[in-house]
Amino acid sequence: MIKKIPYSIYIWIIVLLTVLFLTPIFLFIWGFTFWFDKRLYVLNSYSIFWGSLYTRLIPWWKVRVEGKEKIKKDKTYIIIANHQSIEDVIVMYRLGIPFRWVSKAEVFRIPVYGWLMRLKGDIRLLRTSKTSIKKMIVDGEKVLRLGCNMVIFPEGTRSKNGRLGNFKEGAFRLAYTTKRTILPVIISGTVPNILNRHGLFYGKHTVTLKILDDIPYDNFCNLDVKEFTRQTREIIENERSKIE
């Protein structure tokens, strides 16, 4: 635990400084652009810059991105990834493309961070509410039709044992209704309990972010949604086993 203290002090300083100095810029961009930038493209591009800073400024958190050339700037993606740590959220910003989150309702109650998520158009989901799930689908359709990328963790929550959980069908139903491409991403090496109950962060480690081949609508339009969900989970499971 003693070894973690210097690491944690540095990280907390970085967190506090970024919140202090970057939040006013975020609010300025929102106030200046929201009335003409319906996609919130500028704001979400700034969020990519902000989110990427953490893994770039913390030298002992190494992130290796594989397959970035597979992302086409002229496409709109539903990006799905496995989920075992809160650190996954930070790492996903290294994709380098603007996107909006589909996130559980509890996250939107986090001071500052949750408030900014609302401003940048992230979609709130109450997993136990069928009404909220239906609204997520409707909101997701609007976002995708605007040409905005979305990121969804199809497991619905973090894995408790490190294994890949069952996939919910929401992301895949969205892909059907909007005819958008699914982009699978594998996250390997994140730490499930990166922040312990004492407020100390885990130390040195390397994370791999592997971007797989995208799955265009034509490849799954004739499949049942359950079968497509199962097949996509199988692809991620197989590829994940090769890098862990």
Secondary structure, 3 states (H helix, E strand, C coil): CCCHHHHHHHHHHHHHHHHHHHHHHHHHHHHHHCCCCCCCHHHHHHHHHHHHHHHHHCCCEEEEEECHHHCCCCCCEEEEECCCCCHHHHHHHHHCCCEEEEEEHHHHHCCCHHHHHHHCCCEEECCCCHHHHHHHHHHHHHHHHCCCEEEECCCCCCCCCCCCCCCCCHHHHHHHHHCCEEEEEEEECCCCCCECCCCCECCCEEEEEEECCCECHHHHCCCCHHHHHHHHHHHHHHHHHHHC
